[in-house]
Amino acid sequence: MIVVLGASGYVGQAYAACLRAKGVPFVGLSRSDVDYTKQETLTAFLKETRPEFLINAAGYTGKPNVDACEKDKANCLQGNAVLPGAVRAACTAAAIPWGHVSSGCIFSGTRPDGQGFSETDAPNFSFRQNNCSFYSGTKALGEEVLGYGVTGADETGVPQWNFLEGEPNGYIWRLRIPFDNKDNPRNYLTKLMRYESLLDATNSLSQLGEFVRATLECWEKRVPAGIYNVTNPGSISTHEVVALIEETGVCRKKFQFFKDEADFMRSAAKTPRSNCVLRTDKLRDAGIRMSEVHDAIRQALREWAR
């Protein structure tokens, strides 16, 4: 049996659907049943039920977007930075292996050498490194709470991010701008079709179903614990995604774009956004494959269901 925290959310529902399809018994734990935000309560539940694995898909993202986190900092901090530590401590006390859904939004841009960020590169869109959104800052803190921190720099001067306490005892899976083939306010494709104007930026993305499958494979294949960037290989610009939307005829609106990021910040955003590219070599080398990002977008649009 697997325990899923946050099973009623956008990502948690995808885990529930995948586990049902695979015939894997699971419990979608709600706070009304067991207040898993309290370490002692979660520890007692895990010791009593003895699940095989725990997935933490709970967190605070803000609605309709991360701007909302600027107004609700307490809950954002609790959900993204405090809760992961409580979950890890409870799982350690009960000797239950775990996986935590983190975010690629703790990065901005690319490395100085033009490559995407790897799992050993320290977040550069965080409270410690840059002028970030409160959401991104709390997600980076969440990884620190789980035992990671800066351990020097590489030959290019990029600070390195590694486990500070010996060997990691769980998985951190970085999700990045999720999308799938169903119209949903949380779906990146839905957002593009509904926003009045768009910012052109190049990003790594995660097809939600593939993300869930890949993370479960980490556990099923018993790949080494630690951080994994779980995104579709490659990167894609907003203009490229819009071109695919127009090509498939899913939405026939006339898409408008901001002149640049400064125009976007003046007109639409209350806090800076993360636009970044992540490397996926580590996941691939572990034997876990995901579709190339352009192919994944094209397939989702072909299967679009309203």
C-alpha positions as CSV (number, residue, x, y, z in Angstrom):
1,M,0.0,0.0,0.0
2,I,1.2,3.5,-0.9
3,V,0.2,6.7,1.0
4,V,-0.4,9.8,-1.1
5,L,-0.5,13.2,0.6
6,G,-2.3,15.9,-1.4
7,A,-4.3,13.4,-3.4
8,S,-7.1,15.9,-4.1
9,G,-4.8,18.4,-5.9
10,Y,-3.9,18.6,-9.5
11,V,-0.7,16.5,-9.2
12,G,-2.2,14.2,-6.5
13,Q,-5.2,13.3,-8.6
14,A,-2.8,12.2,-11.4
15,Y,-1.0,9.9,-8.9
16,A,-4.3,8.5,-7.8
17,A,-5.4,7.8,-11.4
18,C,-2.1,6.2,-12.2
19,L,-2.1,4.0,-9.2
20,R,-5.7,2.9,-9.9
21,A,-4.7,2.0,-13.4
22,K,-1.7,0.0,-12.2
23,G,-3.9,-1.8,-9.6
24,V,-1.6,-0.6,-6.8
25,P,-3.4,-0.2,-3.4
26,F,-3.1,3.3,-2.0
27,V,-4.6,5.7,0.5
28,G,-5.2,9.3,-0.5
29,L,-4.7,10.8,2.9
30,S,-6.7,13.9,3.7
31,R,-6.1,16.3,6.6
32,S,-9.7,15.8,7.7
33,D,-8.8,12.1,8.3
34,V,-5.3,12.5,9.6
35,D,-3.7,15.9,10.1
36,Y,-0.4,15.0,8.4
37,T,1.0,18.5,8.9
38,K,1.6,17.4,12.5
39,Q,4.7,15.2,12.6
40,E,3.6,13.1,15.6
41,T,0.2,12.4,14.1
42,L,1.7,11.3,10.8
43,T,4.3,9.2,12.5
44,A,1.6,7.4,14.5
45,F,-0.4,6.7,11.4
46,L,2.5,5.3,9.5
47,K,3.6,3.1,12.3
48,E,0.1,1.7,12.6
49,T,-0.6,1.2,8.9
50,R,2.9,0.3,7.7
51,P,2.7,1.5,4.0
52,E,5.3,0.4,1.6
53,F,6.0,4.0,0.4
54,L,4.8,7.6,0.9
55,I,4.4,10.2,-1.8
56,N,4.1,13.9,-0.7
57,A,2.2,15.7,-3.5
58,A,0.9,18.3,-1.1
59,G,2.0,21.9,-1.3
60,Y,0.9,25.4,-1.7
61,T,0.9,26.9,-5.3
62,G,-1.6,29.8,-5.0
63,K,-4.7,30.3,-7.1
64,P,-4.9,31.3,-9.9
65,N,-1.1,31.5,-10.0
66,V,2.0,32.2,-7.8
67,D,1.1,35.8,-7.4
68,A,-1.4,34.7,-4.8
69,C,1.4,33.3,-2.6
70,E,2.6,36.9,-2.0
71,K,-0.6,37.5,-0.1
72,D,-0.7,34.3,1.9
73,K,3.0,33.9,2.9
74,A,2.3,31.9,6.1
75,N,0.4,29.1,4.4
76,C,2.8,29.1,1.5
77,L,5.8,28.7,3.9
78,Q,4.0,26.0,5.9
79,G,3.0,24.0,2.8
80,N,6.2,24.2,0.9
81,A,9.0,24.4,3.4
82,V,7.8,23.3,6.9
83,L,5.6,20.3,5.8
84,P,8.4,18.5,3.8
85,G,10.5,18.4,6.9
86,A,7.7,17.0,9.0
87,V,7.0,14.3,6.4
88,R,10.6,13.3,6.2
89,A,10.9,13.2,10.0
90,A,7.7,11.0,10.3
91,C,8.9,8.7,7.6
92,T,12.3,8.3,9.2
93,A,10.8,7.6,12.6
94,A,8.5,4.9,11.0
95,A,11.2,3.6,8.6
96,I,9.0,4.3,5.6
97,P,10.7,5.3,2.3
98,W,9.3,8.5,0.7
99,G,9.2,10.7,-2.4
100,H,8.6,14.5,-2.4
101,V,7.2,16.5,-5.3
102,S,9.4,19.6,-5.6
103,S,9.6,22.2,-8.3
104,G,12.0,23.3,-11.1
105,C,10.8,26.9,-10.4
106,I,13.8,27.3,-8.1
107,F,15.9,28.1,-11.1
108,S,16.1,31.0,-13.6
109,G,17.6,30.9,-17.1
110,T,20.4,28.5,-17.9
111,R,23.9,27.9,-16.5
112,P,26.7,30.3,-17.6
113,D,27.8,27.7,-20.2
114,G,24.4,27.7,-21.8
115,Q,23.5,24.2,-20.5
116,G,20.4,23.4,-18.4
117,F,20.7,23.1,-14.7
118,S,21.5,19.7,-13.2
119,E,20.5,18.2,-9.9
120,T,23.8,19.2,-8.4
121,D,23.5,22.9,-9.3
122,A,22.3,25.1,-6.4
123,P,19.0,26.9,-6.9
124,N,19.6,30.4,-8.3
125,F,16.0,31.6,-8.0
126,S,15.7,31.4,-4.2
127,F,15.7,33.6,-1.1
128,R,19.5,33.0,-0.8
129,Q,20.5,33.5,-4.4
130,N,18.2,36.0,-6.3
131,N,15.2,38.2,-6.4
132,C,12.6,35.4,-6.6
133,S,8.9,34.9,-6.0
134,F,7.9,33.9,-2.5
135,Y,6.6,30.6,-4.0
136,S,10.0,29.7,-5.5
137,G,11.8,30.8,-2.4
138,T,9.7,28.4,-0.2
139,K,10.2,25.5,-2.7
140,A,14.0,26.0,-2.5
141,L,13.7,26.1,1.3
142,G,11.8,22.8,1.2
143,E,14.8,21.1,-0.4
144,E,17.0,22.6,2.3
145,V,14.7,21.3,5.0
146,L,15.0,17.8,3.4
147,G,18.8,18.0,3.9
148,Y,20.3,19.7,0.9
149,G,22.6,22.8,0.8
150,V,25.5,24.5,-1.0
151,T,28.7,22.5,-1.0
152,G,31.2,24.7,-2.9
153,A,31.2,25.5,-6.6
154,D,32.1,23.7,-9.8
155,E,34.8,24.8,-12.3
156,T,32.5,27.4,-13.8
157,G,31.7,29.0,-10.5
158,V,28.2,27.6,-10.2
159,P,27.3,26.8,-6.6
160,Q,26.7,23.1,-6.0
161,W,23.7,21.5,-4.3
162,N,24.2,18.2,-2.4
163,F,22.9,16.3,0.5
164,L,24.6,17.4,3.7
165,E,24.0,14.5,6.0
166,G,25.7,11.5,4.4
167,E,23.3,9.7,2.1
168,P,19.8,10.9,1.1
169,N,17.0,8.7,2.4
170,G,14.2,9.7,0.0
171,Y,13.4,11.1,-3.5
172,I,13.0,14.7,-4.5
173,W,11.2,14.9,-7.8
174,R,11.3,18.3,-9.6
175,L,8.1,19.1,-11.5
176,R,8.2,21.9,-14.0
177,I,5.1,23.7,-15.5
178,P,2.8,20.6,-15.7
179,F,0.5,20.0,-18.7
180,D,-1.6,17.2,-20.1
181,N,-4.5,16.7,-22.5
182,K,-7.4,17.9,-20.3
183,D,-8.7,21.4,-20.0
184,N,-7.9,22.4,-16.4
185,P,-7.0,25.7,-14.8
186,R,-3.7,24.2,-13.5
187,N,-2.8,22.9,-17.0
188,Y,-0.1,25.0,-18.7
189,L,-1.9,24.6,-22.1
190,T,-5.2,25.8,-20.6
191,K,-3.4,28.8,-19.1
192,L,-1.9,29.8,-22.5
193,M,-5.3,29.6,-24.1
194,R,-7.0,31.7,-21.4
195,Y,-4.5,34.4,-20.7
196,E,-5.1,37.7,-22.5
197,S,-1.4,38.1,-23.3
198,L,1.6,35.8,-23.1
199,L,5.3,36.2,-22.2
200,D,7.6,34.5,-24.7
201,A,10.1,32.5,-22.7
202,T,12.0,29.2,-23.1
203,N,11.3,26.5,-20.5
204,S,11.5,22.9,-19.5
205,L,8.0,21.3,-19.0
206,S,6.6,18.2,-17.5
207,Q,3.8,16.2,-19.1
208,L,1.9,15.3,-15.9
209,G,1.1,11.7,-16.7
210,E,4.7,11.0,-17.7
211,F,5.9,12.8,-14.6
212,V,3.9,10.6,-12.4
213,R,4.9,7.4,-14.2
214,A,8.5,8.4,-14.1
215,T,8.5,9.1,-10.4
216,L,6.8,5.8,-9.6
217,E,9.4,4.0,-11.7
218,C,12.1,5.6,-9.5
219,W,10.5,3.7,-6.6
220,E,9.6,0.5,-8.5
221,K,13.2,0.2,-10.0
222,R,14.8,1.2,-6.7
223,V,17.0,3.8,-8.4
224,P,19.3,5.6,-6.0
225,A,17.7,8.1,-3.7
226,G,18.2,11.8,-4.2
227,I,17.0,14.7,-6.5
228,Y,15.7,14.1,-10.0
229,N,14.7,16.6,-12.6
230,V,11.5,15.0,-14.0
231,T,10.9,17.0,-17.1
232,N,10.4,16.1,-20.8
233,P,13.8,16.2,-22.4
234,G,14.6,19.5,-24.3
235,S,13.1,22.9,-23.9
236,I,10.4,24.9,-25.7
237,S,9.5,28.5,-26.1
238,T,6.0,30.0,-25.6
239,H,5.9,30.9,-29.3
240,E,6.6,27.3,-30.2
241,V,3.8,26.0,-28.0
242,V,1.4,28.5,-29.5
243,A,2.4,27.4,-33.0
244,L,1.5,23.8,-32.0
245,I,-1.8,24.9,-30.6
246,E,-2.6,26.7,-33.8
247,E,-1.4,23.8,-35.9
248,T,-3.7,21.3,-34.1
249,G,-6.7,23.8,-34.2
250,V,-7.4,23.3,-30.5
251,C,-7.8,27.0,-30.0
252,R,-8.3,29.5,-32.8
253,K,-7.9,32.8,-30.8
254,K,-5.4,35.4,-31.9
255,F,-2.6,35.1,-29.4
256,Q,-1.1,38.3,-28.1
257,F,2.4,38.7,-26.6
258,F,4.0,41.1,-24.2
259,K,6.8,43.1,-25.7
260,D,9.3,41.8,-23.2
261,E,9.6,40.7,-19.6
262,A,9.6,44.3,-18.3
263,D,6.3,44.9,-20.1
264,F,5.0,41.7,-18.5
265,M,6.0,42.7,-15.0
266,R,4.5,46.2,-15.5
267,S,1.2,44.9,-16.9
268,A,0.4,41.5,-15.5
269,A,2.6,40.1,-12.7
270,K,3.1,41.0,-9.1
271,T,6.2,38.9,-8.6
272,P,9.1,37.7,-10.8
273,R,8.6,34.4,-12.7
274,S,10.9,31.5,-13.1
275,N,11.8,30.6,-16.7
276,C,14.5,28.0,-16.9
277,V,15.9,24.9,-18.5
278,L,16.7,21.7,-16.6
279,R,18.9,18.8,-17.7
280,T,17.4,15.3,-17.5
281,D,20.6,13.2,-17.9
282,K,20.3,11.7,-14.4
283,L,16.8,10.4,-15.0
284,R,17.7,9.0,-18.4
285,D,20.9,7.3,-17.0
286,A,18.7,5.7,-14.3
287,G,16.8,4.0,-17.2
288,I,13.7,6.1,-17.0
289,R,12.6,7.7,-20.3
290,M,10.2,10.6,-21.1
291,S,9.0,11.9,-24.4
292,E,10.8,14.9,-26.0
293,V,9.0,18.0,-25.0
294,H,7.8,19.1,-28.5
295,D,6.4,15.6,-29.1
296,A,4.7,15.5,-25.7
297,I,3.0,18.9,-26.3
298,R,1.9,17.8,-29.8
299,Q,0.5,14.5,-28.4
300,A,-1.4,16.3,-25.6
301,L,-3.0,18.7,-28.1
302,R,-4.0,15.8,-30.4
303,E,-5.8,14.1,-27.5
304,W,-7.3,17.4,-26.1
305,A,-10.5,16.8,-24.2
306,R,-12.7,19.6,-23.1
